[in-house]
């Protein structure tokens, strides 16, 4: 009993640590993003700065400052030019839109005058009412688009201080990454040596192994989606059926989206234009694709990552009830984390026994 409790305690501790490391890793990644960019930029720029120092014997601090200053100038110039081109494009689009509306108005006035003079009509056909409705819809759409653009610009303006601080710290850290490149490299090597403990190495190897198996399982599921879609769309004589099936399969790779992103709007559209047979066929295709995936996914995932299907089903359903649709993905990852913890525990026990 004590052995079982100690084993369970160890596994729970490993799972908690892995979840904590994952959460901290994501948080630290976004916090340290400007420094990560600066580090990778320091590689080519550092070679340039050290090359100049070797050739001219100018102190590395001065050459680093000059190189970073030139890079910042080029960066600001590029961004300014891009903003200028976007502003010019928006201005041209505004003029084109005004011209287009004027052309439509001229066309509608001509049509109204022509229809009023037709001799075989008992009474004038009020085509103007139709165009008035069209104008209303067009103006509402343009108003919504304009409001969206204004809101987006306001959000961008509000984030300018944050963006400014981001680039400020990025450029400052870039300077020190280049100037003290040797010391930074030695520090990183020492950090890598510290994390090369047996436990970390075991977790890393098991994680990569299970992750590869999970990706393999997802590719199998996507292939099944492609085959079902290809057969069904070919029967329905949909143009470019292989290409459409490939698109559905590709979207099926995206978590929490799946084939519904393609099939549901398509079904609604076919029903609106009265193509009922095509709509019903697409509905059947969507249902078969979805039900097939939901039925075989737990089994395929379990077989590839090495767990019993029942464990995967319970995890996915429980997470679905807690987190919603995203729970299907979370449940699969929880199974992977538990499996990694168990395998790491067994590896450590085997090493202790030897």
Secondary structure, DSSP 8 states (H G I E B T S, - for coil): -HHHHHHHHHHHHHHHHHHHHHHHHHHHHHHTHHHHHHHHHHHHHHHHHHHHHHHH---HHHHHHHHHHHHHHHHHHHHHHHHHHHHHHHHHHHHHHHHHHHHHHHHHHHHHHHHHT-TT-SS---HHHHHHHHHHHHHHHHHHHHHHHHHHHHHHHHTHHHHHHHHHHHHHHHHHHHHTHHHHHHHHHHHHHHT--HHHHHHHHHHHHHHHHHHHHHHHHHHHHHHHHHHHHHHTT-TTHHHHHHHHHHHHTSTTT-THHHHHHHHHHHHHTT-HHHHHHHHHHHHHHHHHHHHHHHHHHHHHHT--HHHHHHHHHHHHHHHGGGHHHHHHHHHHHHHHHHHHHHHHHHHHH-
